[in-house]
Amino acid sequence: MRSAQRFARSLLLVILWALPQSAVAAKPLTIGDGTPASCTEAALQEALAIATASGGGTIKFNCGGDPVTIPLTATLTLPNETTIDGDAVIALSGPLVGYLIVVDQNNTAVLKSLTITNPIVDGAGLLNEGILTIKDSTFFNNRGGGLSNEGTLTVKNSTFADNGDYRHSGGIFNGGTLAVKNSTFSGNIAAVGGALINSGEATINDSTFSRNKSDQVGGGIFNMGTLTVKNSMFSDNGTTFSGGGIHQQAGTLAVENSTFSGNSAVDRGGAINGVATISNSLFSGNRCQSRGNGGALFGKFVIENSVFSGNTCGFGGALHGGGDITDSSFSHNSAAFQGGAIRALGQLTIRDSSITENTAGGAGGGIYFCCGNPPTLINTSVTGNTPDDIAP
């Protein structure tokens, strides 16, 4: 039986190769006859074989209109110039050791309106080594990680939820070029970078990171590449050590027009730990523990036009570190010990800013500086802080 099936498939491929490209690629390849039972792994693999033979194509489904899950027992390798459109009703599922889907080098593919789930530790959702666009799709409960990118990846209007565990990556591991737009990352977990590990070049736009966690650093994102975050929200992400929202290990980090609220780290940087440029952003209600450092930020920063309110920590309620601050405000932040708003560490210059109504349990309700290195204040008001404005 298997020999006959292999012969029939080979014959089909020979016929397809003999046809003009337009004869086989002009219309979508449709899987199914209108019933859920007709939408199978075998039918999907056959459609991929046809797409391979015809130089690509669009694969669609006719499964009856209700949600259908197609269990996979073997990896789907996407041919060049191929689109799989799940029409928001198709889920591709394991359990499968390894990746459910692979895009090889030099191949271009699109995944649209699909759900990808592989709920075993030794399995993951997808590996991209080519050029891949993902639209309107969901990566859910991929225990070994949602997606690994070593090529060029664009993610639009998609969701990464409850992926990963503390031994693997969470939502996305990026070692290539990544662009994320209008997408949501929630409830993902990993040893580092619960939602995203970036060692390549990544740009995040108009996206939300919420309730992601890491066992070490970077509850939301662990970055050691080039990362730009714009118009995005980080809320209630957490880690056991540093960088509840983002941990900047190496490379560069720029944050613009974004909000960080309710993020937490046990030791340092409730929102961000590391070195970063920040502009036009809001930090509110971020925290670290009572012996920790930097309720919102820990490290060295260039900050413009940003607001820090209601952040709390042991040392430096909003910020513990140095750098340059311009046109920004710090109010109602608190520290258990020193630096209700800021505990200065190293060079710190503050211009055209206000630091008011912050509190510290020990000294420096507004600013605490150490080591004989007072901050430079230019057109900046430090008033109404408790128990004092600047110490020592």
Helices and strands as residue ranges (DSSP letters): H 2-18, H 21-25, E 29-31, G 36-38, H 41-53, E 57-61, E 68-71, E 76-77, E 82-93, E 98-103, E 108-117, E 123-128, E 131-135, E 138-140, E 147-149, E 152-156, E 159-161, E 172-174, E 177-181, E 184-186, E 189-192, E 196-198, E 201-205, E 208-210, E 213-217, E 221-223, E 226-230, E 233-235, E 238-239, E 246-248, E 252-256, E 259-261, E 264-265, E 272-279, E 282-284, E 287-288, E 297-304, E 307-309, E 312-315, E 319-326, E 329-331, E 334-338, E 342-351, E 354-356, E 359-360, E 367-369, E 376-378, E 381-383, E 390-391
